[in-house]
Amino acid sequence: MFTCIHKHYPVDGTFQTAKAFEPHKMFTCIHKHYPVEAWVEFAESNPSALEHVAVSSGSGKQDLERLAAIISKVPAVNFICLDVANGYSEHFVEFVKKVRGLSVGGVRRYPTKTIIAGL
């Protein structure tokens, strides 16, 4: 089995790319600049593509809020891509824990989502 991931650098991980890649079962990390409403529209019109995309996020508070809003509206997305310039930093490690939910009283926020960290 061969897996091909199209990374979102700088903003080329688009919904258009995901639609083109989906018939080939190729994976796209969607860039983090789409609003929640665009995610909902994409999900409604391309449900089969959702198994081959990741919602991307930075490590700020607003990024986490946007990520939570997208997953709330499009729960079928099973992959989260966390990408920052310094993926080795302690701040990033703590952010990954926060996304997973381990730093919030041991409650796992997204226990079934696959987190791609530092891509």
Secondary structure, 3 states (H helix, E strand, C coil): CCCCEECCCCCCCCHHHHHHHHHHCCEEEECCCCCHHHHHHHHHHCHHHHHHEEEEECCCHHHHHHHHHHHHHCCCCCEEEECCCCCCCHHHHHHHHHHHCCCCCCCCCCCCCEEEECC
